[in-house]
Amino acid sequence: MMPRYTLRQLVYFVGAAETGTISGAAERFFITQSAMSAALADLENAVGAQLFVRRRGRGLELTPSGRAFLPQVRRLLQDADDLGSLAGALQDSLTGRLAVGCFNAMAPAVLTPLVVEFAAAHPDVRLDIHADAQDVLMASLVSGELELALIYDFELLDELVFDEVAASVAHVLLPVDHPLATQQDVRLDDLDDTPLIAVATPPARSLTQTFRLSGVHVSPQLELANFDLIRALVQAGRGYTILSQPLGGTPPHWGSGVVAVPIADPLPPLTIVLARRRGIRLTRRAQAFRELCVSRGQDLLSHRTDVRRRR
């Protein structure tokens, strides 16, 4: 059957959902407010459902139907973009945009080698990278703003499915001149006299609760959202932090001032996973990134130069 709506109306719908106002959406697409309002009304008539609640002075709010409609529209527009690329090129190489997220505390270490490898294989794909808290990334996957996200397999939403990328082990990050920096592993009790600087963004706080359930008690003296700032403070001797990463090395961007030592306490393991929304077919670009993560993720994230060998 011929749809009664147009791709342009769908694009306007996404713009209105993202800006939250008729005026903002109209400004984005360089049309009048009356034309935007009419296009949205025509779309609602075409699909037979109210997509927005319009409140004077408070902008637009998606209805339950609108919230359910939004990720499907984003997917349809992505398919249309894929079709345009295929018709224009008819080639084996991949092109277009791929929106990928990563938990911010692990993004520099985890995402960097994967992006480098993917860009070398698919130079015509434009990666839009989003580093954020895990709960924000999961919401973006559900809404369709992201196609894939690298996160931990911890408190995942039911709307998501995932592939395992790399096994991860709890470590402490210490300055290289710390007395325990040369040990094969460390018990957290041995660090009672060293301040803990914790990652503040989800799921870090919930993970602290799982530590307590495992009989390990930690009490952060400082909580920060910026992991690179935490790393810098550790290097400056202001404390230590806890992170979960694959065994085998330390990310090069940390430099030689810090070292990650595995934790000897029996903490629950975490796995780095590549998550996506359940029931949504991946684009060819996303499928290629997924195949890289699944086939090469463990090797790319584990086989890095160990700073203890460089010292």
C-alpha positions as CSV (number, residue, x, y, z in Angstrom):
1,M,0.0,0.0,0.0
2,M,1.1,3.5,-0.7
3,P,1.8,5.4,2.5
4,R,-0.2,8.5,3.1
5,Y,2.8,10.3,4.7
6,T,6.0,11.6,3.2
7,L,9.6,11.3,4.3
8,R,9.7,15.1,4.7
9,Q,6.9,14.9,7.2
10,L,8.8,12.2,9.1
11,V,12.0,14.3,9.1
12,Y,9.9,17.2,10.5
13,F,8.5,14.9,13.1
14,V,11.9,13.9,14.4
15,G,13.0,17.6,14.4
16,A,10.0,18.6,16.4
17,A,10.6,15.7,18.9
18,E,14.2,16.8,19.3
19,T,13.7,20.5,19.7
20,G,10.4,20.3,21.6
21,T,8.8,23.3,19.9
22,I,7.2,24.2,16.6
23,S,9.4,27.3,16.3
24,G,12.6,25.3,17.0
25,A,11.8,22.7,14.4
26,A,10.7,25.3,11.9
27,E,14.0,27.2,12.4
28,R,16.0,23.9,12.0
29,F,14.5,23.3,8.5
30,F,14.2,27.0,7.4
31,I,10.4,26.9,7.0
32,T,7.6,28.9,8.7
33,Q,6.0,27.8,11.9
34,S,2.6,27.5,10.2
35,A,4.1,25.2,7.6
36,M,5.7,23.0,10.3
37,S,2.5,22.9,12.3
38,A,0.5,21.9,9.2
39,A,3.1,19.2,8.3
40,L,2.8,17.7,11.8
41,A,-0.9,17.8,11.7
42,D,-1.0,16.1,8.3
43,L,1.3,13.4,9.6
44,E,-1.0,12.7,12.6
45,N,-4.0,12.5,10.2
46,A,-2.0,10.1,8.0
47,V,-1.0,7.7,10.8
48,G,-4.3,8.0,12.6
49,A,-2.8,8.9,16.0
50,Q,-2.0,12.0,18.0
51,L,1.8,12.2,18.2
52,F,2.2,15.4,20.2
53,V,0.5,17.2,23.1
54,R,0.6,20.9,22.3
55,R,0.8,23.2,25.4
56,R,0.7,26.9,25.0
57,G,3.9,28.4,26.3
58,R,5.4,24.9,27.1
59,G,6.1,23.6,23.6
60,L,5.5,20.0,22.4
61,E,5.5,16.8,24.4
62,L,5.4,13.4,22.8
63,T,2.3,11.3,23.5
64,P,2.8,7.5,24.3
65,S,2.0,6.9,20.6
66,G,4.6,9.5,19.6
67,R,7.3,8.0,21.9
68,A,6.7,4.5,20.3
69,F,6.6,6.0,16.8
70,L,9.9,8.0,17.1
71,P,12.5,5.1,17.1
72,Q,10.7,3.5,14.2
73,V,10.7,6.7,12.2
74,R,14.4,7.2,12.9
75,R,15.0,3.6,11.6
76,L,12.9,4.3,8.5
77,L,14.9,7.5,7.8
78,Q,18.1,5.6,8.2
79,D,16.9,3.0,5.7
80,A,16.1,5.7,3.3
81,D,19.6,7.1,3.7
82,D,21.0,3.6,3.1
83,L,18.9,3.3,-0.1
84,G,20.2,6.6,-1.3
85,S,23.7,5.6,-0.7
86,L,23.2,2.3,-2.5
87,A,21.5,3.9,-5.5
88,G,24.2,6.5,-5.8
89,A,27.2,4.2,-5.4
90,L,26.2,0.5,-6.1
91,Q,29.5,-0.5,-4.5
92,D,30.7,-2.9,-1.8
93,S,32.2,-0.1,0.4
94,L,30.0,1.2,3.2
95,T,29.1,4.9,3.4
96,G,26.9,7.1,5.6
97,R,26.6,7.9,9.3
98,L,26.7,5.5,12.2
99,A,25.8,6.7,15.7
100,V,27.8,4.8,18.4
101,G,27.8,5.4,22.1
102,C,30.2,4.3,24.9
103,F,30.2,4.5,28.7
104,N,32.2,7.7,29.3
105,A,34.6,6.3,31.9
106,M,35.8,3.6,29.5
107,A,35.4,5.4,26.2
108,P,39.0,6.5,25.6
109,A,40.5,3.1,26.3
110,V,37.8,0.9,24.8
111,L,36.4,2.9,21.9
112,T,39.7,4.2,20.5
113,P,41.2,1.0,19.2
114,L,37.9,-0.1,17.8
115,V,37.4,3.2,16.0
116,V,40.9,3.1,14.5
117,E,40.4,-0.4,13.2
118,F,36.9,0.3,11.9
119,A,37.9,3.5,10.1
120,A,40.8,1.7,8.4
121,A,38.4,-0.9,7.0
122,H,35.5,1.5,6.2
123,P,36.9,5.0,5.6
124,D,33.7,6.3,4.0
125,V,31.5,5.7,7.1
126,R,31.2,8.7,9.4
127,L,31.1,7.7,13.0
128,D,29.1,9.9,15.4
129,I,30.5,9.1,18.8
130,H,28.6,9.8,22.0
131,A,30.3,9.2,25.4
132,D,27.9,9.4,28.3
133,A,26.6,7.7,31.5
134,Q,25.3,4.2,30.9
135,D,21.6,5.0,31.7
136,V,21.7,7.9,29.2
137,L,23.2,5.6,26.5
138,M,20.5,2.9,27.1
139,A,17.7,5.5,26.8
140,S,19.3,6.7,23.5
141,L,19.3,3.2,22.1
142,V,15.7,2.7,23.0
143,S,14.7,6.1,21.4
144,G,16.7,5.3,18.3
145,E,19.2,8.2,18.7
146,L,22.0,5.6,18.9
147,E,22.3,2.4,16.9
148,L,24.9,0.7,19.1
149,A,26.6,1.4,22.4
150,L,29.5,-0.2,24.3
151,I,28.5,-0.6,27.9
152,Y,28.8,-3.0,30.8
153,D,26.4,-6.0,31.2
154,F,25.0,-4.5,34.3
155,E,21.4,-3.5,34.9
156,L,20.6,-3.5,31.2
157,L,17.1,-2.5,30.1
158,D,14.8,-5.3,28.9
159,E,14.4,-3.5,25.5
160,L,18.0,-4.2,24.7
161,V,20.0,-7.2,23.4
162,F,23.7,-7.4,23.3
163,D,26.9,-9.2,22.1
164,E,29.8,-9.8,24.4
165,V,32.9,-7.9,23.4
166,A,35.5,-8.5,26.1
167,A,35.8,-9.9,29.5
168,S,36.6,-7.3,32.1
169,V,38.3,-7.5,35.5
170,A,38.2,-5.1,38.4
171,H,41.4,-3.1,38.9
172,V,42.7,-0.3,41.0
173,L,44.4,2.6,39.3
174,L,47.5,3.7,41.3
175,P,50.3,6.2,40.8
176,V,53.4,4.4,39.6
177,D,55.3,5.3,42.8
178,H,52.7,3.9,45.1
179,P,54.1,1.0,47.3
180,L,51.5,-1.4,45.8
181,A,51.9,-0.5,42.2
182,T,54.3,-3.3,41.4
183,Q,52.2,-6.1,43.0
184,Q,50.5,-8.7,40.9
185,D,47.2,-8.0,42.6
186,V,45.9,-5.9,45.5
187,R,43.3,-6.3,48.2
188,L,41.2,-3.2,48.8
189,D,41.8,-3.5,52.5
190,D,45.4,-2.7,51.8
191,L,44.4,0.7,50.5
192,D,42.5,1.9,53.6
193,D,45.0,4.7,54.1
194,T,44.6,5.9,50.4
195,P,41.6,8.0,49.5
196,L,39.2,6.5,46.9
197,I,38.2,8.8,44.0
198,A,35.2,7.2,42.5
199,V,33.4,7.5,39.2
200,A,30.1,9.2,39.8
201,T,28.2,8.4,36.6
202,P,25.9,5.3,36.4
203,P,26.4,2.4,36.7
204,A,29.4,3.1,39.0
205,R,27.4,3.9,42.1
206,S,25.4,0.7,41.8
207,L,28.5,-1.3,41.3
208,T,29.7,0.0,44.7
209,Q,26.7,-1.6,46.2
210,T,27.6,-4.9,44.6
211,F,31.0,-4.6,46.2
212,R,29.4,-4.4,49.6
213,L,27.2,-7.4,48.9
214,S,30.5,-9.3,48.1
215,G,31.8,-8.3,51.5
216,V,34.1,-5.5,50.3
217,H,33.4,-2.1,51.8
218,V,34.7,1.0,50.0
219,S,33.9,4.6,51.0
220,P,34.7,7.2,48.3
221,Q,36.1,10.5,49.5
222,L,35.5,12.1,46.2
223,E,33.1,11.3,43.3
224,L,33.7,12.8,39.8
225,A,32.1,12.2,36.4
226,N,35.3,13.0,34.3
227,F,37.5,9.9,34.3
228,D,40.5,11.6,32.8
229,L,40.3,14.1,35.7
230,I,40.2,11.1,38.1
231,R,43.3,9.6,36.3
232,A,45.1,12.9,36.6
233,L,44.4,13.2,40.3
234,V,45.6,9.6,40.8
235,Q,48.8,10.4,39.0
236,A,49.2,13.4,41.2
237,G,49.1,11.2,44.3
238,R,45.7,12.3,45.5
239,G,44.2,8.8,45.8
240,Y,43.3,5.7,43.8
241,T,40.2,4.7,41.7
242,I,38.5,1.5,40.8
243,L,37.8,0.5,37.2
244,S,36.9,-2.6,35.3
245,Q,39.0,-3.3,32.2
246,P,40.3,-6.3,30.2
247,L,43.5,-7.9,31.5
248,G,46.7,-7.5,29.5
249,G,47.6,-3.9,29.3
250,T,47.1,-0.2,30.0
251,P,45.7,2.3,27.5
252,P,48.5,4.4,25.9
253,H,46.7,7.7,26.6
254,W,47.2,7.2,30.3
255,G,51.0,7.8,30.0
256,S,53.5,6.3,32.3
257,G,52.3,8.0,35.5
258,V,49.7,5.4,36.5
259,V,49.3,1.7,36.6
260,A,46.3,-0.6,36.8
261,V,46.6,-3.5,39.2
262,P,44.0,-6.3,39.4
263,I,41.9,-6.5,42.6
264,A,42.4,-9.8,44.5
265,D,39.0,-9.5,46.3
266,P,36.3,-11.8,45.0
267,L,34.3,-9.2,43.1
268,P,31.6,-10.0,40.5
269,P,33.1,-9.9,36.9
270,L,31.8,-7.4,34.4
271,T,31.7,-7.9,30.6
272,I,32.0,-5.2,28.1
273,V,29.1,-5.6,25.6
274,L,27.8,-4.0,22.5
275,A,24.1,-3.2,23.0
276,R,21.3,-2.5,20.6
277,R,17.6,-2.1,20.7
278,R,15.7,-5.4,20.6
279,G,13.8,-6.0,17.4
280,I,15.5,-3.4,15.3
281,R,17.4,-4.5,12.2
282,L,20.9,-3.1,12.1
283,T,22.1,-1.1,9.1
284,R,25.0,-2.5,7.1
285,R,27.3,0.0,8.8
286,A,26.2,-1.1,12.3
287,Q,26.5,-4.7,11.4
288,A,30.1,-4.2,10.2
289,F,30.9,-2.5,13.5
290,R,29.2,-5.2,15.4
291,E,31.2,-7.9,13.6
292,L,34.5,-6.1,14.4
293,C,33.6,-5.8,18.1
294,V,32.6,-9.5,18.4
295,S,35.5,-10.9,16.4
296,R,38.4,-8.6,17.4
297,G,37.2,-6.8,20.6
298,Q,39.0,-9.0,23.1
299,D,42.3,-8.8,21.3
300,L,42.1,-5.1,20.5
301,L,41.3,-4.2,24.1
302,S,43.7,-6.6,25.9
303,H,46.9,-6.5,23.9
304,R,48.1,-3.0,24.7
305,T,51.5,-1.9,26.0
306,D,51.7,-2.4,29.7
307,V,53.1,0.7,31.5
308,R,54.9,-1.5,34.0
309,R,57.0,-2.9,31.2
310,R,57.9,0.6,30.0
311,R,59.2,1.8,33.4
